[in-house]
Amino acid sequence: QLFKNFWPASLHVIGKDIVRFHAVYWPAFLMSAGIEVPKRVFGHGFLNIAGEKMSKSLGNVLSPGDMVAEFGLDPMRYFLLREVPYGQDGSFSREGIIQRINSDLANDFGNLAQRVLSMINKNCDATVPECGEILEEDAELSRAARDLLDEMRSAFDVQAFHIALERMWAVIRAANAYIDYQAPWTLRKEDPVRMATVLYVLGEVIRRLGILAQPFMPGSAAKMLDQLAVPEDARDFAALADDVRWPAGAKLPKPEGVFPRHVDEEQAAE
């Protein structure tokens, strides 16, 4: 039954050094057995360390287990998919990993969610606020978040995962610029109704970002969606339809950081 459900494969991913075997010989074997061939074959590149090929003789081989233990599984997934165009050779270093974790995950995405949810917790009785009148700047950010699914899907179709993440981070940066410009901490005293709308718009954008982050960082995205009180059965792409919204009035748990900064122990000891 599993074979019937998952074959023929829509995409067959293999290393670029064995493309010939999987694009010529393997399909021939399948056809001789009367089995459909994969619909597409994609050869991925190699990972190098600081521009050099991994080699036991050079002593620069890195253990995936050790890297996950130090940096975390989701941050490593994010780094590799964002830093290395899938299909090409890529080079990475400890410094590059730490830079991505602290800049992209902790400062950009994590800080956005933490600021918004902390303000809602403090100023909206830990409840999803009501959305009032929508201004053009609100609509502009909301449109960018709604359009993101189609933009990312077009990148998914050709395994351009780094481009999908670039599109996602463009919205994250726009949301951070929006919150700085709107300054809900000032609106709290001057116009609390407007503050609630600004926080709602941001929360809805983060809900969409959290759902779209799941293919890349499933564990971290789940924690973020938990803090937004998004039910587990409302986390697929169908929940990104135009008529689906963050439900006002829902109670929210106390916010916690999802993407902590990475402190390099070697540098900290210097």
Secondary structure by P-SEA (a helix, b strand, c coil): ccccccccccbbbbccccccccccaaaaaaaaaccccccbbbbbbbbbcccccccccccccccaaaaaaaccaaaaaaaaaacccccbbbbbcaaaaaaaaaccccccaaaaaaaaaaaaaccccccccccccccaaaaaaaaaaaaaaaaaaaaaaacaaaaaaaaaaaaaaaaaaaaaaacccccccccaaaaaaaaaaaaaaaaaaaaaaccccaaaaaaaaaaacccccccccccccccccccccccccccccccccccccccccc
